[in-house]
């Protein structure tokens, strides 16, 4: 399905033949551009950036690369091709034809799901607005901007669904997506993690590794939806989401690599000495891992959720890779293990699987995250460094669900108030640690040059050399 780039709003949904919808989206477009100018990447309107732009939804050749000014980026509406005779794969409508329109009885819940997903997209752009000031290289600056424009396109994807299928209510919600602001006291973003600051590039890489991975699993669950336009939309969004996680995984790896090399040169693992050399010590990186992992774990919601059960039973949101799971895909009699605290200890008990769907998705996320952490440890092992990164236990530092406010160590042991007070400085980033990381953040824009605290990548973008001028300042 090729994308029509002759239209004001590029699309593959035949927008030209739906004049009412076209007018509504063209009315929304200037507001989107104002939002981008006000809280998008700061001071970048004149930059030419080497960006990837979608040209089709064919996985064999879906994008082209070239220099684009971000305000002129061709945001648009792209759905995967329709699957002939697709049926619902789970819930009480299992086996029935997938829906091409919104069933009236599910309208409110479906709108809520789309709005919540849509709200995360502009939020992350707002969180990353100032990072260009302190980029460690042009390569990294370009990757930041690529993530930003694709988050903007993902917002367009959700706004299309709201305008096309939800009438006046959808238009109101689409406008509200541009009105909320990350971290705003009076009108914040819907989910807590999207109101956190992203003050430095280590935080940015952690965000793209962990929080965009949450996006992968949420989008994968929505890609199973009985509402076919939502499923087709999120499947194409997943194509773009993969790059965002690569930016995080590779960015953290390059920081670790640079630190490991400095440790070898200095013949020391002393954090103070390494900081004096201008690199980020491994215990500080681990604290950032603990924080960003735990904040992201909360994004999956409460361990037991009646809403999750309703969404699944009614066919609105499935599980990760629903169709390869070997069960009845109805789950009325099934159970799933969850954690709870009993008599001062963390124990496992079986809960109704329908109510524990958030927990199952959280476990899928944790397992997927471990693969990245293992890759960093392999790098350290090859360099003869004894330190090993770990993913904190999913009960650690929880702010949502029955474990919220309970104190656990990163390895999952129940901690007393005194043990928490003693251990927290070694478990979570300290103000001193954050200040040190931010002290390293200086703008490096000479092509092929990188900040001292991060190694160059092993290869450039789209077969371009690492020293390519990925961003041209005009």
Buried (B, 14 or more C-beta within 10 A) or exposed (E): BEBBEEBEBBBBBEBEEBEEBBEBBEEBBEBBBEBBEEBBBEEBBEBBBBBBBBBBBEEEEBBEBEEBBBBEBBBBBBBBEBEEEBEBBBBEBBEEEBBEEBBEEBBEBBBBBBBBBBBBBBBBBBBBBBBBEBBBBBBBBBBBBBBBBBBBBBBBBBBBBBBBBBEEEBBEBBBBBBEBBBEEEEEBBBBEBBBBEBBBBBBBBBBBBBBBBBBBBBBBBBBBBBBBBBBBBBBBBBBBBEBBBBBBBBBBBBBBBBBBBBBEEBEEBEBEBBBEBEBBBBEBBBBBBBBBBBBBBBBBBBBBBEBBBBBBBBBBBBBBEBEEBEEEBBBEEBBBEBBBBEEEEBEEEEBBBBBBBBBBBBBBBBEBBEEBBEBBBEBBEEBEBEBEBBBBBBBBBBEBBBBEEBBBBBEEBBBEEEBBEEBBEEBBBBEEBBEBBBEBBEEBBEBBEBBBBBBBBEEBBEEBEBBBBBBBEE
